[in-house]
Amino acid sequence: MSDRYRRGLLDTNVIVHLPLIEVCELPVESAISSITLAELSAGPLATDDPVERAVRIGRLQRVEATFHPLPFDVEAARHYGPVFAAVQAAGRTPRRRFADLLIACVAISNALPLFTINPQDYVGLEHLLTLCPVNRAAS
């Protein structure tokens, strides 16, 4: 029997580094949030390097062709208050991690573990969702 989760939500950083991640570190069935799609859509606009822009556009196109993003909907929005409060109680600034917190809300509302390269982005939320740290190979 495999120790892998059957389903899980991938953080944006996992999508960005997907070619460097071992398949065994990911769930059998992966999902992304609409927040991740928004972050990836902004990526090509955040660089002046034409080669890097092309890489980011290609990544966005592959993600759009592969995934049907889970929405940040009313159910996810209902979780934002407790997520905000938990991050604040942990001594962190919720507004600095706005996109991360919205992704966490989507994971919580869909009862999915969240796979991330940066578990420190979710400090204080351990009692609200299951975090699955992911390693990436050196590039």
N, C-alpha and C positions, 0 to 999 in steps of 0.2 A: 504494500500500500504506500502511496506517495504522501510525503509530508506537505506537498504544495496545496495552497488554498485553491478551491475550485474556481472562485470568482474574486476579482479585486479591482480596485480603482487605482490607476497609475497617475502619480503626480507628474506635473509638467517636466520636472528635471529627469524623470525616468524616460519620458518620451524623447527628450533631447539627446540623451545618451544611450538610447535603446540598442544601437549596434555594439556597444561595449558591455552589455549586460548578459550574463549567462541565463538561458531560458529557465533553468531550474530555480532561479531566484524570483521568478514571476509566477502569478497565478496561472492556472490552466486557461482560464477565460479572462481576458483583460478588458477593462472599460476605461474611458476617460470622461472628464466632465466638460461641460460647455465652457467653463472657466479656462481650462487648459487650451481649448481651441482658441479662445480669445487671446490668451498669452502668445500662442504660436502665430496667430494672425498679425500681432504687433511686431513680432520678431524681425521680419524683413525690413520694417521701417526704422528699426533701431540701430542700423549699421550703415555706414557709408561705403563699406568695402563691397564691391560688386560680386566678388567670389563668395564671400560669406552670405550676402543677400541671396544669391542663387541657391546655396546650400539650405538656407532657411525656407525659401519658397518650395524647394523640393520636399523638405520635411513636412511642411504644411500640407502639400498636395497628397503625400502618402498617408498622412494621418486622416485627412478628409475622406480619402478613398477606402480606408481600412475600418474606421470607427464610426459609430453612431453615438455621439456624446450624450451623456446623461445630463439633463437640464438642471440649472439652479432654479428650482421651482418653489412653490409656496411651502412645501414640506421642508425643503432645505433651508428656506428663509426662517422657518420657525426654530431651527437649531442655532441660528447665528447668535442670539442672545446668550445662551449658555456657553457657547464657544468663546465669545468675546469676554464674558465674565471669567472663564477658566484661564484664559491667557493673561488677563489683567491680574488675577489672583496669583499667578506664577511670577509676577513682577516684570512682565513683558509688555510691550506696546502693541496692542491689537492692530492699530491702523497701519503699522509698518508691514504687516504680514496679511494685508487684506485679501489678496488673491489666494494665498495658502489657506486662510480661514474659510473662505467660500468653498474651496475644494474639500476641506474637511467636512463642511456641512453637507455637501453632496454625498460623501462617503457615509456619513452617519445616517442620512435620510434613506439611503439605499441599503443600509446594513452591510456595507462592504468594508473589508480591510483596506487600508491605504498604503500603497507601496511607494516609498520615497528614498531618494539618495540622501536627503537632508532631514533626518528625523528631528534634529534640533529646531527645525522650523515649526514643529508641532508640540514643543514643550508646554506642559500644562493640560494637554488634551488627552493624555493617556487613559483617563477614566471614561472618556466619551467615545473613543474609537480605538480600533486595533491598528497599530502602526507596524508596518513590515519594512525594516531597513533593507535597502538594496545596495549591493556593491557594484562598482563598475571597474572594468579592467583599465589599466593605464593606456592612454591613447598614444 
